[in-house]
Amino acid sequence: MSIIVQIKTILFSILFGAFFSFIVGLNYKYIIGKGILSLILSFMLILVLTLLYFIILRYINFGIFHYIEVLSIIIGFFIENLICRIVEKMLKK
């Protein structure tokens, strides 16, 4: 795999991690606590997002999956949470 493809994959994984965190946060805010339906909807959401990740990954690097991508998704998740906290503090002032 070329370095350009690796960089695209890592950047996409970081951005997807942030997107995943944002969508799961919205899901938790608006759907959680509504009984068994919320559990089914949350499961379906995570399943669809995971499928979307692998479909897009297939177009970027032919579906080759490395542990670096998991790390990139986790980093993106934490970056999005950090940005949300900073924005919330700025809006409270």
KEKERO-728552 format. One record per residue: x, y, z of N, C-alpha, C in turn; residue in one letter. Coordinates in Angstrom, 3 decimals, padded with zeros to 6 digits, m for minus. Layout:
N
(node (X Y Z) (X Y Z) (X Y Z) A)
...
END
This chain:
93
(node (000.858 m001.166 000.000) (000.000 000.000 000.000) (000.908 001.234 000.000) M)
(node (000.616 002.185 m000.867) (001.446 003.375 m000.982) (001.207 004.319 000.199) S)
(node (002.121 005.239 000.375) (002.026 006.182 001.487) (000.824 007.108 001.338) I)
(node (000.477 007.468 000.109) (m000.689 008.324 m000.130) (m001.969 007.622 000.318) I)
(node (m002.100 006.361 m000.011) (m003.279 005.583 000.391) (m003.318 005.440 001.906) V)
(node (m002.171 005.240 002.529) (m002.131 005.124 003.983) (m002.557 006.424 004.653) Q)
(node (m002.094 007.550 004.130) (m002.468 008.845 004.703) (m003.961 009.095 004.525) I)
(node (m004.492 008.786 003.337) (m005.932 008.936 003.113) (m006.729 008.070 004.080) K)
(node (m006.262 006.843 004.284) (m006.959 005.922 005.172) (m006.943 006.417 006.607) T)
(node (m005.803 006.898 007.067) (m005.699 007.380 008.447) (m006.554 008.633 008.640) I)
(node (m006.490 009.566 007.711) (m007.308 010.778 007.822) (m008.793 010.453 007.780) L)
(node (m009.177 009.550 006.880) (m010.581 009.146 006.834) (m011.008 008.487 008.144) F)
(node (m010.153 007.659 008.710) (m010.498 006.975 009.957) (m010.659 007.965 011.105) S)
(node (m009.800 008.977 011.159) (m009.930 009.992 012.206) (m011.233 010.767 012.036) I)
(node (m011.524 011.183 010.809) (m012.771 011.911 010.555) (m013.996 011.045 010.819) L)
(node (m013.919 009.776 010.452) (m015.049 008.884 010.694) (m015.233 008.644 012.187) F)
(node (m014.139 008.579 012.936) (m014.247 008.438 014.390) (m014.964 009.618 015.010) G)
(node (m014.656 010.830 014.532) (m015.338 012.026 015.035) (m016.816 011.998 014.644) A)
(node (m017.103 011.625 013.400) (m018.486 011.515 012.928) (m019.244 010.470 013.737) F)
(node (m018.617 009.334 013.975) (m019.222 008.253 014.750) (m019.550 008.724 016.163) F)
(node (m018.625 009.440 016.781) (m018.843 009.952 018.126) (m020.011 010.929 018.158) S)
(node (m020.069 011.806 017.172) (m021.152 012.792 017.100) (m022.509 012.109 016.943) F)
(node (m022.602 011.158 016.033) (m023.874 010.469 015.770) (m024.304 009.638 016.979) I)
(node (m023.370 008.945 017.602) (m023.718 008.143 018.781) (m024.148 009.057 019.928) V)
(node (m023.518 010.229 020.054) (m023.932 011.200 021.073) (m025.350 011.685 020.848) G)
(node (m025.688 011.984 019.590) (m027.066 012.375 019.273) (m028.039 011.242 019.578) L)
(node (m027.636 010.035 019.227) (m028.476 008.871 019.498) (m028.731 008.736 021.000) N)
(node (m027.689 008.891 021.777) (m027.822 008.769 023.222) (m028.720 009.871 023.788) Y)
(node (m028.579 011.067 023.242) (m029.345 012.202 023.747) (m030.832 012.089 023.451) K)
(node (m031.190 011.610 022.269) (m032.590 011.640 021.841) (m033.316 010.297 021.891) Y)
(node (m032.595 009.189 021.905) (m033.278 007.898 021.804) (m033.168 007.062 023.073) I)
(node (m032.057 007.147 023.794) (m031.841 006.288 024.952) (m032.926 006.531 026.005) I)
(node (m033.387 005.440 026.625) (m034.370 005.528 027.683) (m035.790 005.290 027.224) G)
(node (m035.962 004.814 026.018) (m037.305 004.591 025.489) (m037.668 003.099 025.443) K)
(node (m036.981 002.269 026.221) (m037.295 000.848 026.286) (m036.516 000.019 025.291) G)
(node (m037.097 m001.102 024.900) (m036.440 m002.046 024.007) (m036.243 m001.458 022.611) I)
(node (m037.113 m000.548 022.235) (m036.979 000.094 020.935) (m035.671 000.876 020.837) L)
(node (m035.274 001.537 021.914) (m034.015 002.294 021.894) (m032.820 001.360 021.743) S)
(node (m032.880 000.196 022.351) (m031.805 m000.776 022.215) (m031.690 m001.265 020.774) L)
(node (m032.803 m001.552 020.163) (m032.804 m002.018 018.765) (m032.320 m000.911 017.830) I)
(node (m032.785 000.314 018.038) (m032.358 001.426 017.190) (m030.869 001.724 017.355) L)
(node (m030.365 001.650 018.570) (m028.937 001.876 018.800) (m028.099 000.805 018.126) S)
(node (m028.528 m000.436 018.233) (m027.812 m001.538 017.587) (m027.809 m001.365 016.071) F)
(node (m028.954 m001.004 015.517) (m029.047 m000.811 014.066) (m028.175 000.366 013.613) M)
(node (m028.151 001.437 014.381) (m027.322 002.596 014.045) (m025.846 002.213 013.995) L)
(node (m025.379 001.515 015.005) (m023.975 001.111 015.039) (m023.671 000.135 013.913) I)
(node (m024.582 m000.740 013.611) (m024.397 m001.677 012.505) (m024.300 m000.941 011.168) L)
(node (m025.171 000.030 010.947) (m025.150 000.799 009.693) (m023.874 001.632 009.588) V)
(node (m023.454 002.263 010.676) (m022.232 003.065 010.643) (m021.000 002.200 010.388) L)
(node (m020.966 001.031 010.974) (m019.845 000.118 010.732) (m019.824 m000.342 009.286) T)
(node (m020.963 m000.676 008.758) (m021.049 m001.082 007.355) (m020.632 000.066 006.432) L)
(node (m021.070 001.272 006.739) (m020.683 002.441 005.959) (m019.170 002.640 005.978) L)
(node (m018.549 002.461 007.141) (m017.093 002.601 007.252) (m016.378 001.620 006.328) Y)
(node (m016.794 000.376 006.341) (m016.113 m000.630 005.515) (m016.402 m000.441 004.027) F)
(node (m017.572 000.050 003.680) (m017.863 000.326 002.270) (m016.968 001.450 001.757) I)
(node (m016.847 002.520 002.528) (m015.985 003.624 002.113) (m014.521 003.196 002.125) I)
(node (m014.141 002.397 003.104) (m012.764 001.897 003.175) (m012.427 001.047 001.957) L)
(node (m013.400 000.357 001.441) (m013.180 m000.462 000.248) (m012.802 000.414 m000.951) R)
(node (m013.388 001.603 m001.038) (m013.067 002.505 m002.142) (m011.726 003.208 m001.943) Y)
(node (m011.323 003.397 m000.704) (m010.064 004.097 m000.443) (m008.866 003.169 m000.635) I)
(node (m008.909 002.010 000.017) (m007.752 001.122 m000.044) (m008.126 m000.345 m000.272) N)
(node (m009.186 m000.570 m001.008) (m009.629 m001.914 m001.400) (m009.982 m002.797 m000.206) F)
(node (m010.393 m002.188 000.881) (m010.890 m002.925 002.033) (m009.829 m003.524 002.931) G)
(node (m008.587 m003.100 002.786) (m007.523 m003.607 003.646) (m007.640 m002.909 004.994) I)
(node (m007.680 m003.703 006.050) (m007.916 m003.167 007.392) (m006.703 m003.460 008.268) F)
(node (m006.177 m002.395 008.911) (m005.021 m002.523 009.797) (m005.379 m002.013 011.185) H)
(node (m004.573 m002.374 012.155) (m004.818 m001.926 013.522) (m004.660 m000.407 013.654) Y)
(node (m003.890 000.209 012.785) (m003.710 001.660 012.803) (m005.051 002.361 012.570) I)
(node (m005.905 001.769 011.778) (m007.213 002.370 011.495) (m008.097 002.369 012.733) E)
(node (m008.027 001.327 013.522) (m008.788 001.293 014.773) (m008.284 002.382 015.707) V)
(node (m006.969 002.526 015.787) (m006.373 003.571 016.609) (m006.788 004.950 016.097) L)
(node (m006.840 005.131 014.791) (m007.251 006.412 014.204) (m008.711 006.722 014.519) S)
(node (m009.565 005.722 014.479) (m010.974 005.923 014.829) (m011.105 006.348 016.293) I)
(node (m010.355 005.712 017.163) (m010.392 006.060 018.588) (m009.879 007.480 018.806) I)
(node (m008.813 007.858 018.105) (m008.290 009.223 018.210) (m009.333 010.224 017.730) I)
(node (m009.990 009.938 016.613) (m011.050 010.813 016.117) (m012.192 010.951 017.102) G)
(node (m012.531 009.855 017.762) (m013.583 009.861 018.774) (m013.224 010.809 019.908) F)
(node (m011.990 010.712 020.392) (m011.554 011.572 021.489) (m011.406 013.034 021.059) F)
(node (m010.963 013.266 019.839) (m010.853 014.642 019.339) (m012.228 015.305 019.287) I)
(node (m013.228 014.575 018.805) (m014.577 015.136 018.732) (m015.108 015.440 020.127) E)
(node (m014.874 014.556 021.083) (m015.319 014.810 022.457) (m014.622 016.027 023.046) N)
(node (m013.339 016.179 022.784) (m012.590 017.324 023.274) (m013.110 018.615 022.658) L)
(node (m013.347 018.619 021.361) (m013.878 019.807 020.687) (m015.251 020.172 021.234) I)
(node (m016.104 019.178 021.461) (m017.443 019.452 022.018) (m017.352 020.067 023.408) C)
(node (m016.442 019.586 024.230) (m016.286 020.164 025.573) (m015.807 021.606 025.503) R)
(node (m014.864 021.888 024.615) (m014.361 023.249 024.469) (m015.471 024.183 023.986) I)
(node (m016.260 023.726 023.017) (m017.357 024.548 022.491) (m018.411 024.771 023.571) V)
(node (m018.733 023.751 024.349) (m019.707 023.913 025.429) (m019.236 024.936 026.464) E)
(node (m017.947 024.901 026.808) (m017.408 025.882 027.769) (m017.481 027.291 027.194) K)
(node (m017.196 027.430 025.897) (m017.240 028.757 025.281) (m018.675 029.283 025.224) M)
(node (m019.641 028.397 024.988) (m021.038 028.822 024.890) (m021.622 029.161 026.256) L)
(node (m021.114 028.557 027.328) (m021.618 028.845 028.665) (m021.175 030.207 029.166) K)
(node (m020.083 030.716 028.636) (m019.569 032.020 029.097) (m020.343 033.153 028.522) K)
END
